[in-house]
Amino acid sequence: MIGHMNGVIVWTGNLPVLRKFYCETLGLRPHSDRPHFVSFKWGGLRFSIGSHDAVSGQTREPYRIMVNFDVDDIHAVHQRLAGEGVEFIRQPEREHWGGWVASFEDPDGNIVQLLEQPPERRGESIPEG
């Protein structure tokens, strides 16, 4: 039986570019940083990027999977990232569940979403409904 999600790996043919984007542009701090694999950790959940010889170029289906990161102030993060040249495909927008969402693509074309949870849901996982 599956207990819980441990993490997600985004495979790439261009790890140096993704490493720079996630570490320098987004400001994520690696838990582990090796030549072909970088891992970020929040509690028991890991988000990783790694080199894979079967992956090359841009993603062919960017809407198939989206990586979500919680933020405390979506407007401040949006402003900072836009100032660093990140092009948003969805500007910060309030959702029906009370939180805010904004989306952009990483250098491989994977969609990344910022989520600002409403005050009553802060610290929870992805909202239902």
KANORPE-V125775 format. One record per residue. RES is the residue in three letters. SS is DSSP state (2 for helix, 1 for strand, 0 for the rest). OMEGA is omega in whole degrees, 0 to 359 (999 if undefined). Layout:
RES/SS/OMEGA, RES/SS/OMEGA
This chain:
MET/0/179, ILE/0/182, GLY/0/180, HIS/0/178, MET/0/178, ASN/0/182, GLY/1/182, VAL/1/175, ILE/1/171, VAL/1/179, TRP/1/184, THR/1/171, GLY/0/184, ASN/0/184, LEU/2/180, PRO/2/180, VAL/2/179, LEU/2/177, ARG/2/181, LYS/2/181, PHE/2/183, TYR/2/181, CYS/2/186, GLU/2/182, THR/2/181, LEU/0/178, GLY/0/178, LEU/0/180, ARG/0/182, PRO/0/170, HIS/0/179, SER/1/181, ASP/1/179, ARG/1/184, PRO/0/184, HIS/0/184, PHE/1/178, VAL/1/182, SER/1/176, PHE/1/186, LYS/1/173, TRP/1/184, GLY/0/179, GLY/0/183, LEU/1/179, ARG/1/169, PHE/1/185, SER/1/172, ILE/1/183, GLY/1/177, SER/1/177, HIS/0/184, ASP/0/177, ALA/0/182, VAL/0/175, SER/0/176, GLY/0/181, GLN/0/174, THR/0/181, ARG/0/181, GLU/0/186, PRO/0/181, TYR/0/182, ARG/0/180, ILE/0/179, MET/1/176, VAL/1/181, ASN/1/175, PHE/1/175, ASP/1/175, VAL/0/179, ASP/0/183, ASP/0/186, ILE/2/181, HIS/2/178, ALA/2/179, VAL/2/177, HIS/2/181, GLN/2/180, ARG/2/182, LEU/2/177, ALA/2/177, GLY/2/177, GLU/0/176, GLY/0/177, VAL/0/179, GLU/0/182, PHE/1/175, ILE/1/174, ARG/1/178, GLN/1/179, PRO/1/184, GLU/1/179, ARG/1/180, GLU/0/181, HIS/0/180, TRP/0/172, GLY/0/179, GLY/0/181, TRP/1/179, VAL/1/172, ALA/1/184, SER/1/176, PHE/1/178, GLU/1/171, ASP/0/183, PRO/0/177, ASP/0/180, GLY/0/175, ASN/0/180, ILE/1/177, VAL/1/178, GLN/1/171, LEU/1/178, LEU/1/170, GLU/1/182, GLN/0/173, PRO/0/185, PRO/2/182, GLU/2/181, ARG/2/182, ARG/0/181, GLY/0/176, GLU/0/174, SER/0/182, ILE/0/183, PRO/0/176, GLU/0/174, GLY/0/999
